[in-house]
Structure formats: structure tokens, C-alpha cells
Amino acid sequence: MNQLSHHILASFTSLRVVSLRLSHSTSFIATNSHSPPSLLRFSFRSFSIRAMASHIVGYPRMGPKRELKFALESFWDGKSSAEDLQKVAADLRSSIWKQMSDAGIKFIPSNTFSCYDQVLDTTAMLGAVPPRYGWNGGEIGFDVYFSMARGNASVPAMEMTKWFDTNYHYIVPELGPEVNFSYASHKAVNEYKEAKALGVDTVPVLVGPVSYLLLSKPAKGVEKSFSLLSLIDKILPIYQEVLAELKAAGASWIQFDEPKLVMDLGAHELQAFTHAYSALEASLSGLNVLVETYFADVPVEAYKTLTSLKSVTGFGFDLVRGTKTLELIKGGFPSGKYLFAGVVDGRNIWANNLASSLDTLNALEGIVGKDKLVVSTSCSLLHTAVDLVNEPKLDKEIKSWLAFAAQKVVEVNALAKALAGQQDEAFFSANAAAQASRKSSPRVTNETVQKAAAALKGSDHRRATNVSARLDSQQKKLNLPILPTTTIGSFPQTMDLRRVRREYKAKKISEQNYVEAIKEEINKVVKIQEELDIDVLVHGEPERNDMVEYFGEQLSGFAFTANGWVQSYGSRCVKPPIIYGDVSRPKAMTVFWSSMAQSMTKRPMKGMLTGPVTILNWSFVRNDQPRFETCYQIALAIKDEVEDLEKAGITVIQIDEAALREGLPLRKSEHAFYLNWAVHSFRITNCGVEDTTQIHTHMCYSNFNDIIHSIIDMDADVITIENSRSDEKLLSVFREGVKYGAGIGPGVYDIHSPRIPSTEEIADRISKMLAVLESNILWVNPDCGLKTRKYAEVKPALSNMVAAAKHLRTKLGSAQ
């Protein structure tokens, strides 16, 4: 077994950073079983907040080299034990705490580490386990925990949806009046004690009780009108038990994350915050309490409610995305309370403009006082990559413009020191030089691209004929059966496939050998689909590492990392590209592979593209121009690709917009502007194709009901959409009278679970869809791509899906 190496001092781009490197292994030994030297021990009661006050809202969990991912997947595959997994998790936690302690952070969070999701951890803490998982009380273990997250052989997983407007997914609690809450996971207390034993006094973080309920949904069989907030007095006793244990263990600060406060809340919802924190007042006595908000401005009424909570000591605000909150603070901040000022961006990877942040902090210091101002991140660093130290091959100039989580920890502390009169002049000087370099670099700007994107703003790009006329033209050409079957794009990415791509990238195999290997894989995928009798085929995307990274690597204006992984859900990580400059397409990106695949079959072969809004939302985007300008640039690049695919004879082209809903701003007042440019960007990509070319799009894991009219306005010929985990929530919009004339494929089974659905189960789902959708527009497909699944799961699931479609075709034919 490899050893965990602590505290490797690394130097790069003038940043002095303490960075911990973890071995690329699923199991390793902790080197610190004993308590560290006393110099690492400190207490929040004893340090002087005047000297240096710095805070991190949360930190990435996966590890610098995705150690947690590999440990989780090894455990799920039965290759390692629960003890092995717990060992990896404990080593990662300790390394994070030590890293922050060594960097000088005073408010270090605990209980933000999770083996799947922090909301699921709260569900476990409250004992809110849906009955189908057969839990009979006691401390919740991995078996029940992972069944809730992933499903098991006999029951499906809980719903998963986007965490606010990020690409992180949380497991949605299922609640109702019959839930018997009980204290069933002591994780928060155990991790606080674990850190304390290592000499690090942390701030335990809990998902706040009101946000938890507002992030939940009524369980199956519970009236949709059921008030989730009516459960507040049932869950508060559990929070009181947790607080009592934390207090007894020596905690002096508690952090409640209440991100729902940035949403448009009604008076009843705001009253719930006042009620909850009043009810907790006695339990919070003797503790310093931080309520943390993030991702957007806090509305005026919510700000008044929050800052009037008597039991709360400090308030945390996102001052990167929530610039209007600054005005509220300037207009009045409660005397004697702490302000946790989120000036270091937790959502993006650009180096902080230290001089600008210091100006903001100095202004705030004049309002709240030096003793009461704490420098913080805007939100958890969960949404950034882990450490720039792991990027030795990244372009040096671009690297100087960046800060990953480890570097942001250093930035927070540098600002806190500067605020206390101990400014590190060399550090600030290097930062100013990097800011200037980025502003003036010729590689950032392409005037031709800028002009082309600017010309799009006043126009409305649409196909010439309406969707029903196009569908008629396409049907004559494609001759598809009723309830046509397809998949979303990707097929399983085997170890061999990943090895081939890795060896080609490392120049260990020739281009010819690489092309032959990928061709063989495509041929295999085509044959499998033909044997299964799927109607519209895909090539399986064996040449692609990731649906955004693959395109970004072929577009100008993008940079890439080797280890810039960010958790999406569970063990699934993505490596967002970095958009640093103007975007254009130097040459065709997918035509070679799509044409090859089409030559292998007489059935229609989908050309597979990622849409501009998804490329934007799943990248780290430049912050020196409005997002819509960057999106229009990407749309023009994808438009070129769509038209080249059509010229090459590809008649079905899927332009995935998985992240369209995800980018929707959190405040309703900003929705229309975003949807206008996002939908326009999609239409730009395909406005020039012939009526006979069928344009598909795909969306996943979001609540679409509130944007259904924008989805219709996208004017795609066929949309495939996540549906299976959400109890057909999507279908309710059609039950309520929304007319949809384009093709639609609400997913008939959940690909994020290893469970194989039966033919009868899928047929039942399709029948429910036929109750609200016309049979001539309904498509049959899985929820999402099959990349993360194994062939042993994929083949039987798709076989059952095709059998269900054929059964219902026969049934519909008999009825006619």
C-alpha cells in the first residue's frame, strides 16, 4: 500500500501554497494516527479574531487525484470493504483539515465531506429513510445510505436533481406527514471529534432546517399540495440533539447552510426561518452561530429576516454573485454581529483580484468594524478543481491567471492578513502582474469572432417552416415506426477504451492504430443496436472523454487540465474546460466519426453534438465579458459543425442542451433575459438546415415544468428528457394542458442506477406517457447516456426497452 504524504510545499506562479498530494490509489495508510504537535492545536475561544479572520465555506471531497471516486467504485464493485472506504475518506478529511490549518485558516469547516451528498447526509441524520429501503432503525450504514443514492436490485434510487444553478446534483428528500424522524446518523459529531483529535478545532456545518425542507419533495402518495414546512417542529428536536452533542464535544461555532434564502421566498417561508431559529435558541446558547447563504443576492425581505435572527452570531454572503447584497449591508448591518464576506469566488477558477477584494473589505470594515469582519469564500469550493500543483503541463501564462481550491484557501488568508495590516507585498504584486497579463494578452481576443457574435444580438434565428411540417418531411425520409426507439448517445466506456485513448494521447500508439481501435468499437456498438432492433442509432462516442471537454479540445479559446476534476454526483466527476478567450472552430470536429458510423448501417445514425449553453455552463467561463457573448461565440462554432454534418449526409443531428435549465438564474426577475439568449443560442446552431434534417436535443436532471414554453421555443424536432427518477413530474405539465407538437422522449428508465428494469415496468411507464402525449410524437429512450454503465446492465435494459415499445406498438395497432 502507498503512504499518504502530508504537506508537500510547492511553488508556482509566485504563489506559495501548502499542498497535499495523495497517492493515486483506492486505499492508503494514514501517517498521522497520533495527535500532531501542539502548535497545530488551537481553539476558536482563544485566538484573536482581530489578528486574522478567515473562513472556508466548504472544500472538494474527491481528493487531488480522485481518491474518493476510486475508493467508492471499488467498494460498490465488491473489490474492497467498508473499512477500506472509511479509511480513504478519513485520510482525505484529515489532509483537508491540516491543509487549511497550515495555511492559517481560522474557521475550518467539518461535516462538509460526504461519501455521496450533503443533503443525503442530512436525510440520514434525520432518519428520513423512505420505507422501500427496509430500514428498521439504528445508525444508518452504507447499505441503506447507498441504496437511497443509487437504488439496489429490488428498489429504485431517490430522485436526483441539480443543486441550485450548479452542475452538482443532490439527492432529493422524500417527506410526508407519516415520516417518523429520529437521530440516525452521528456523522456531524463524529467528524468534529475526528478533527479535534488531530488538533484542529473545526466549525461543524449542517444543512439548515428550513433549506432542508424547502429542498425536499412530497413522497409518493403524499398530496403535492402538502406543506413541507409543516414538518419543521418534527425535525428541530433532532437538530437540538445534534447541537447538544456538538456542544458537549467542545464545538464553539456552528455553521448552518441556508442557501434557500437567496431564492424568491414568500412571507410564510421567511416566517419559518424566524420560527426555526427562535425554537433552537436555547440549544444554540453558548455557541457562536453562522448562517451561510450563497450563489446569489439575498433579497431585501430575506436579508431583514436573516439579520434579525437573535440566536445568530454571524451572517455569510456571496459577494461575487451577490453584488447587490453589498448595498444592503451598506444600508444597515446589525451591530455586534460578524460579517463573513464571501469575496473569493467558489464557483470559478480565476485568481482573485486581490486589490479589488481588499477595497471591498476595507469598505465593509468601516461598516461592521475590524473585529467583526471575516474573509471568506463565496460558497463551498466543492465547485472548483482541487489544486493547481497537479497541473505541471498547463500553459504557464494561463496558469498564472488561475486559482483552484488549494490556491483559494491561500488567497482568503492573504486577504485576511492584509486586512490586519500584514499584507504580503510579493504575493499581492505577483497577483497584480497576473491580472494585468490576462487583461492585455493577445491570445484572449479575436476581433473576427467578436464581430460575428455581436451581429447576432438583434436577429431572431429560426428554421423557415414549423415543426409539424418538418416532422412530415422527416418521416417520409426516415420511415420510422410508431414509438421509435433510440438512445441518448454514449455507450459504456470500458477500461480498454480508456486505455486506447490514454495511449494515443501519450503518443504510445500511432494515429492509424487509434483510428482502427475506435472504428472497431463503433462497429461493435452499431451491431449491438441492430441486434437489439433499435430504430435510430448512435455511434457510442468511444472517441470522447467527456461531452464538453471533447469539443473544447477542438475549439480555440479553451484550455485544459490534467486533474481539474469537479464532483458532479456520487463518484462521477467532470473536468470542466477553461474558456479563457474568444471561441471559434478551426476545423470539423465530429464529421469523420459520424460518417464512418453511418457507413456501417442502413438505419439513421445520429450525429452527436453538445450544445452551446451546455458547453458554457459546464466549463469554467471567462469572467471578463458577459456570459451570453461567450455563448453566442460557441453557438456559431456549433452551427458550422451542424452544417458540415448535414453536407456529409447525416440526417439526424442531436445537439444536447443538458444544462439549459441548470443555468437559469435563481431569481425570477432574471429568468427572461437568460432564457432569451440561451434559447436563441440553441436556435443559431441549426437555423440553416433543411426541413428533412431532424434536430434532436437532450436535457437531464432538472425540473423543466417552469421553463416548458422556452423548451418549446427552442424549436427542436425531437427532445429527449430525464423523467424516470422524478415520478413522471414532467408529464404533469402536459396533463395541465400545455400543447407540445414536436417529438418527445421522456426517459423510460434510470441509467444512473445499476438496476435493470423489466419489460413490464417500462411498458407501464410508456403507457402513462401515452395518456398525456400523442403516440405519433412519442419516442422511447433511456434517461441519459450509457457511458457510466456496464454492458451487462445496458444490453438487458435496452432489450427490455425495445420489447416494451414493440408490445405497445402491437397494442396500439390492434386498437386502431
Secondary structure, DSSP 8 states (H G I E B T S, - for coil): -EE-EEEEEEEETTEEEEEEE--SSS-EE-S--S---GGG---TTTS-TTT--EE-S---SS-TT-HHHHHHHHHHTTSS-HHHHHHHHHHHHHHHHHHHHHHT-SB-EES---SS-HHHHHHHHTT---GGG---SSS--HHHHHHHHH--SSS----EEESTTSS-EEE--EE-TT--------HHHHHHHHHHHTT---EEEEE-HHHHHHT-EE-TTS-TT--GGGGHHHHHHHHHHHHHHHHHTT--EEEEE-GGGGS---HHHHHHHHHHHHHTHHHHTTSEEEEE--SS---HHHHHHHHT-TT--EEEEETTT-HHHHHHHHH---TT-EEEEEEE-SS--B---HHHHHHHHHHHHHHH-GGGEEEEESS-GGGS-S-GGG-TTS-HHHHHTB--HHHHHHHHHHHHHHHTT---HHHHHHHHHHHHHHHH-TTS--HHHHHHHHTTTT-----SS-HHHHHHHHHHHH---SS-BB--SB----HHHHHHHHHHHTTSS-HHHHHHHHHHHHHHHHHHHHHHT-SBB--B-TT-S-TTHHHHTTSEEEE--SS--EEEETTEEE---EEEEEEE-SS-SSHHHHHHHHTT-SS-BEEEEE-HHHHHHTSEE-SSS-HHHHHHHHHHHHHHHHHHHHHTT--EEEEE-TTTTTTS-SSGGGHHHHHHHHHHHHHHHHTTS-TTSEEEEEE-SS--GGGHHHHHHT--SEEEE--GGGTTTTHHHHHTT----SEEEE-SS-TTSS----HHHHHHHHHHHHTTS-TTTB-B--SS--TTS-HHHHHHHHHHHHHHHHHHHHHHHHH-
